């Protein structure tokens, strides 16, 4: 028997993924000393927040799924595990990953991987939702693809930025 998820369940997972991504990019913006790089990371954080708002609006528009009363806590933990399997398992880990990043290219590569993971997750999960919720999932996938394209374009600009996250010898 296959598990059927509602669009609202996946939107809850999407909110966690986007929240963690926003924390990652905001931490990078705080870390870099290069104004051009800071602008890029602030833009990416703003994009994640925009996705959060979009997904929250979508969540408000779909019927909320209520698991059977006896399984509510187990079910909540299961949904949390879906978020925890992403690149950024929570806001704290997203900030820790950002703290360890040493270049713009590395930061964007992590962001690109997170977006690819999200696209894969939503594509696979689309097969497990009710047909009535397919459009919700397709909307999420399209937004993640747009974000991936933005990250890829920003990565192409990295040679112009130099390596503003690389620590100076005096900072090590």
Secondary structure, DSSP 4 states (H G I P E B T S, - for coil): ----B-HHHHHHHHHHHHHHHHHHHHHHHHH---HHHHHHHHHHHHHHHHHHHHHHHHHHHSPPP---GGGHHHHHHHHHHHHHTSSS-SHHHHHHHHHH--SHHHHHHHHHHHHHHHHHHHHHHHTTB-GGGHHHHHHHHHHHHHHHHHHHHHHHTHHHH--TTSPPGGG-
